[in-house]
Every structure is written in C-alpha cells, then in structure tokens.
Amino acid sequence: MHLRYSFRLYPDPGQRTALAKAFGCARVVFNDAVRAREDARTAGQAFPTAGELSRKLITEAKQTDARAWLGEVSAVVLQQSLRDAEAAYKNFFASLKGERKGAKTGAPRFKSRRDNRQSIRFTANARWSVTDSGKLNLPRVGVVKVKWSRTLPARPSSVTVIKDAAGRYFASFVIDTDPAADATRMPDTDQSVGIDLGLTHFAVLSDGRVIDSPRFLRRAEKKLKKAQRELSRKQKGSKNREKARLKVARAHAQVADARREFHHQLSTQLIRDNQAIGVEDLAVQGLARTRLAKSVHDAGWSAFVHMLEYKAARYGRSLVKIGRFTPTSQVCSSCGAKDGPKPLHIRTWTCTACGAVHDRDHNAAKNVKTAAGLAVTACGAQVRPGQVLAQRDEAGSHGSPSQRCAA
C-alpha cells in the first residue's frame, strides 16, 4: 500500500524565494498545457500528446526570451506539472463516461498565483536526498530543515513540497509499505466493536464506551470571528490585509490540525484494539445541507471513516459499512423487535416487546455491530475494504526523530 508521510519544513528566506520560483514555473507549465489542449479542442484538432507538450512547453520554451526563466528550476518539477495536467484530463474524461466513482469531475482550470495551496513534486530522477543530519536536499533549492515526527519505514519514491494557505511548508513523502511488517505492528485480538457516530457524542461504542465530541470549530468560533472582522476592515491589496488573511488562515489551520490529530488517535486506537469494526455509512453530504451543517462539518465523520478504512486495509483488520437505511435506532438490541422511528429528542426508550430500557446511541451501536457481523458471515468470508490512495496526513509534523529518518 502507498501512503504519504508529511513533515513540516522550515526553509530560510533564500530557499523560500527558490520555492516560490518553482511554484510559479510549475503553475505556468500547467496553464500552458491546459491552454494548448483547449486551443486544439476549439480548432477541432487532436489533442497534443504528452511528448509534444513536453518538447514545446519545456524544451523549446526555455530557448525563448519569454520563457527563459523556466531553466532556473529543476526540469523534473516541470515534467511532473505536465503529468498533473494529463491526470486531470484523464479523470475528467473518465468522470464524463461514468468510469470514475464519486462526484462528477470538472474540466481542468487555470491555476492562479493567489491559490491557497501551491505544490511541486520531485521524483527519484531529480536526485533529491535526505542528508545524514536529517535535512532535505532539493535540487535548485538547497538543504532545507525538516522537523521529523517519526522515522520513515522505507525509502520514499517521491517527495512533494507543499505551501498551504497559512504560509506553512510541508514535505510529503510517498512510501510503499511492507504488508508483513505492518502485520507485526498490531497485536492479535479477536474483539469486534460497533460504532454509532453522532453530534452530542462523537462516537458511542457497542461496549458502552462514549467518546465525547471535541467540537474544535465551535470552541474556536470567537477567535475566528474576531480575525475575520479584522480582515474585512483591511483595504484590498494592502500588506495589512495580507497579514490579516494569514491570521485567519492560521486560525483555521489550528482547528483542522486539532481535528485531524483527534481522528488519527481515535482511529488508530480502534484499529489496534479490534479485529472487526462496524460503522454506519452516513449520508454526510445530505446532512451538510441541513440546519446541522456546521456541527456535521465540525465532527468530520467522512475523514474519520476514511482513516478507519485505509488503516484497516493496512493492518489486516476488517471494516464493515452498514447501509444508511438500516433501522439501528428502531430495533431493540435485546430481542430484535422493531419499535418504529423516534424523534431525535428521545434519548432513552423502553422496548414494548421485552421491556428492556435502552440508551438510543448505545442501542444503535449494538445494532451496528450485529448488522456488521451478519455482513461478515453472509458470504462465509472475511470482509475487507479495497486498496486506497496515498494519504497525505498519515504522519504528524512535530517532534524530532530518535534515529535516521529514512530506511
């Protein structure tokens, strides 16, 4: 499985300037590729191939006065930008044909220097390396300080340098993990658990444990409102407005980082303690259009379930998703009698068939576990999710390594 390990970078002023040039050159090449394909579509001609675009937009463009500055950055960065454009068009056409799952993907658009996120990618051909002192040596940029939070389990195949909206720099390494080594990292267990996700409590487990909802956004609302008011008063285009924008972006980044850390810790704990996990497949997009939208986004259910999914696939655990129409809140977990729908304000209820008194969320978690068990045994085989794409936030960005950073 391919995973991403992200670490914080601290470039000096000269290196920030070099990275800004690389971001700009990659953006220009991407935009030139989009423009070339759009011009071919308008003229009714065949789309230029990747080789033609590489020769015209990089090799020949460097010889002209208008694009001579493309030679100041690594050629690998420009080639990877062209690959990103090709991948964007491939995803767009696959989405049009219905071959790509998920929401419809639009046609590639031009990138702007004002985009909140800028990134460049270095592959092995760029000859980047991690020095013995634990710094990242990037071509045409220099040796950049890295704050390691853990050691890399294998040699990375590529590194992506990212600048986010808050002005922070990150190095994202792609690692091909070893399934045998991953299997030994988790203890053997025969436990299983059902999870009922909610807003009052983030999660209620079938064994009775209750995970309180941290509500990171709600707790930071006062600070965010103040920062947003200060931003609205600044004149557009001024330096003070840019400072205020960074203040707002950093406040939002703190909320997102805290939520992500909470999801990682809880999902890892559940994967470590249980062999099989059952969870409801909630309609998050639909719930996000209701009056509970802010609380739903603050909880981050989709990100949490996605972490459970790829960690279960990595460590050999089973994750079973229960259909969203399964009446987990209407069925008695003791006798199986269906008691009908209940309003949300009813938190406890008594079964009319057996007289058992149930907590709404705990009863739902038990029913999720029961339904997950039926899903596992229905085909007589263990249920496992499929392979997932590389995760950007597999690792944190703080701390220091106790050993060499790369295997």
QUISUL-V731798 format. One record per residue. RES is the residue in three letters. NEAR is the number of other ideal C-beta (glycine too) atoms within 10 Angstrom. D_LAST is the distance of its C-alpha to the last C-alpha in whole Angstrom. Layout:
BEGIN
res,near,d_last
RES,NEAR,D_LAST
RES,NEAR,D_LAST
END
This chain:
BEGIN
res,near,d_last
MET,16,17
HIS,13,16
LEU,22,15
ARG,19,15
TYR,27,14
SER,19,16
PHE,24,16
ARG,17,19
LEU,23,20
TYR,13,22
PRO,21,24
ASP,12,27
PRO,7,30
GLY,10,30
GLN,18,26
ARG,17,28
THR,12,31
ALA,20,28
LEU,23,27
ALA,14,30
LYS,17,31
ALA,25,28
PHE,22,29
GLY,18,33
CYS,22,32
ALA,25,30
ARG,19,33
VAL,19,35
VAL,26,34
PHE,22,34
ASN,18,37
ASP,21,38
ALA,26,37
VAL,18,39
ARG,12,42
ALA,17,42
ARG,18,42
GLU,14,44
ASP,11,47
ALA,13,46
ARG,12,47
THR,8,50
ALA,8,51
GLY,6,51
GLN,9,49
ALA,8,46
PHE,14,42
PRO,17,41
THR,10,38
ALA,14,34
GLY,9,35
GLU,11,38
LEU,19,37
SER,19,34
ARG,13,36
LYS,14,39
LEU,25,37
ILE,21,34
THR,12,36
GLU,11,39
ALA,19,39
LYS,15,37
GLN,10,40
THR,9,43
ASP,6,44
ALA,7,43
ARG,17,39
ALA,11,39
TRP,14,36
LEU,24,34
GLY,14,33
GLU,13,31
VAL,22,28
SER,21,25
ALA,17,27
VAL,20,24
VAL,25,25
LEU,25,28
GLN,19,27
GLN,22,25
SER,25,28
LEU,20,30
ARG,16,28
ASP,17,28
ALA,22,32
GLU,16,32
ALA,11,30
ALA,18,33
TYR,16,36
LYS,12,34
ASN,16,34
PHE,16,37
PHE,13,39
ALA,13,37
SER,17,39
LEU,12,42
LYS,8,42
GLY,8,41
GLU,9,38
ARG,15,36
LYS,7,36
GLY,7,36
ALA,8,38
LYS,9,40
THR,16,38
GLY,10,40
ALA,14,40
PRO,20,37
ARG,9,39
PHE,11,39
LYS,20,36
SER,9,37
ARG,10,36
ARG,5,37
ASP,12,35
ASN,11,33
ARG,10,30
GLN,20,28
SER,19,25
ILE,26,24
ARG,20,21
PHE,23,19
THR,17,17
ALA,13,15
ASN,12,19
ALA,20,19
ARG,12,17
TRP,20,15
SER,15,12
VAL,20,11
THR,12,12
ASP,8,12
SER,9,14
GLY,16,12
LYS,17,14
LEU,23,15
ASN,13,16
LEU,26,19
PRO,17,21
ARG,16,25
VAL,24,24
GLY,15,22
VAL,15,19
VAL,21,19
LYS,15,19
VAL,23,16
LYS,16,17
TRP,24,14
SER,16,15
ARG,16,12
THR,14,8
LEU,18,6
PRO,17,6
ALA,15,5
ARG,12,6
PRO,22,9
SER,12,12
SER,19,14
VAL,23,15
THR,19,19
VAL,24,20
ILE,18,23
LYS,21,26
ASP,16,28
ALA,16,32
ALA,18,31
GLY,13,30
ARG,16,26
TYR,20,23
PHE,18,20
ALA,24,17
SER,22,16
PHE,24,13
VAL,16,13
ILE,22,11
ASP,13,12
THR,15,12
ASP,13,12
PRO,11,16
ALA,7,16
ALA,10,13
ASP,17,15
ALA,12,18
THR,9,18
ARG,10,17
MET,17,20
PRO,7,23
ASP,6,26
THR,12,29
ASP,7,32
GLN,10,33
SER,19,34
VAL,21,35
GLY,29,37
ILE,28,37
ASP,25,39
LEU,22,38
GLY,20,41
LEU,15,42
THR,13,44
HIS,15,41
PHE,22,37
ALA,22,37
VAL,25,39
LEU,21,38
SER,22,40
ASP,15,40
GLY,10,41
ARG,13,39
VAL,15,39
ILE,17,37
ASP,9,38
SER,17,38
PRO,15,36
ARG,15,38
PHE,19,36
LEU,19,38
ARG,13,41
ARG,12,41
ALA,17,40
GLU,13,43
LYS,9,45
LYS,14,42
LEU,15,41
LYS,11,45
LYS,13,46
ALA,20,43
GLN,14,44
ARG,11,48
GLU,16,47
LEU,18,45
SER,10,48
ARG,9,51
LYS,15,49
GLN,8,50
LYS,5,48
GLY,7,47
SER,10,47
LYS,9,44
ASN,12,45
ARG,16,44
GLU,13,41
LYS,12,40
ALA,19,42
ARG,18,40
LEU,16,36
LYS,16,38
VAL,20,38
ALA,18,35
ARG,15,33
ALA,17,35
HIS,16,34
ALA,16,31
GLN,15,31
VAL,18,33
ALA,16,30
ASP,17,27
ALA,15,29
ARG,20,30
ARG,18,26
GLU,15,25
PHE,17,28
HIS,21,27
HIS,18,24
GLN,10,25
LEU,17,28
SER,21,26
THR,15,23
GLN,11,26
LEU,23,28
ILE,21,25
ARG,14,24
ASP,14,28
ASN,22,29
GLN,18,29
ALA,22,31
ILE,28,32
GLY,29,35
VAL,25,36
GLU,23,38
ASP,13,38
LEU,18,40
ALA,11,41
VAL,17,40
GLN,10,41
GLY,10,44
LEU,16,44
ALA,15,43
ARG,10,46
THR,9,48
ARG,6,49
LEU,14,46
ALA,11,44
LYS,12,43
SER,17,42
VAL,19,40
HIS,15,38
ASP,21,37
ALA,26,36
GLY,20,34
TRP,21,34
SER,14,33
ALA,17,29
PHE,23,29
VAL,21,30
HIS,15,28
MET,22,25
LEU,23,26
GLU,19,26
TYR,21,23
LYS,24,22
ALA,24,24
ALA,19,23
ARG,21,19
TYR,18,20
GLY,14,23
ARG,22,26
SER,19,29
LEU,22,30
VAL,24,34
LYS,20,36
ILE,23,39
GLY,10,42
ARG,12,43
PHE,8,47
THR,16,46
PRO,13,49
THR,25,47
SER,19,49
GLN,16,52
VAL,22,52
CYS,21,52
SER,20,49
SER,15,52
CYS,11,54
GLY,12,53
ALA,13,56
LYS,11,55
ASP,16,57
GLY,9,57
PRO,9,55
LYS,12,55
PRO,5,55
LEU,11,52
HIS,6,54
ILE,10,55
ARG,11,52
THR,11,53
TRP,17,56
THR,12,58
CYS,19,58
THR,10,61
ALA,13,61
CYS,11,59
GLY,10,60
ALA,14,56
VAL,10,55
HIS,21,52
ASP,15,50
ARG,20,49
ASP,21,45
HIS,21,45
ASN,25,47
ALA,26,45
ALA,30,42
LYS,24,43
ASN,26,44
VAL,28,41
LYS,26,40
THR,19,43
ALA,21,42
ALA,26,39
GLY,15,40
LEU,12,42
ALA,17,40
VAL,17,37
THR,11,40
ALA,9,42
CYS,8,41
GLY,6,40
ALA,8,36
GLN,13,33
VAL,17,33
ARG,14,29
PRO,15,29
GLY,6,27
GLN,10,24
VAL,16,24
LEU,10,22
ALA,18,19
GLN,19,20
ARG,15,20
ASP,19,20
GLU,20,17
ALA,22,16
GLY,18,18
SER,18,19
HIS,12,20
GLY,13,18
SER,11,16
PRO,16,13
SER,8,13
GLN,10,10
ARG,12,7
CYS,22,7
ALA,17,4
ALA,12,0
END
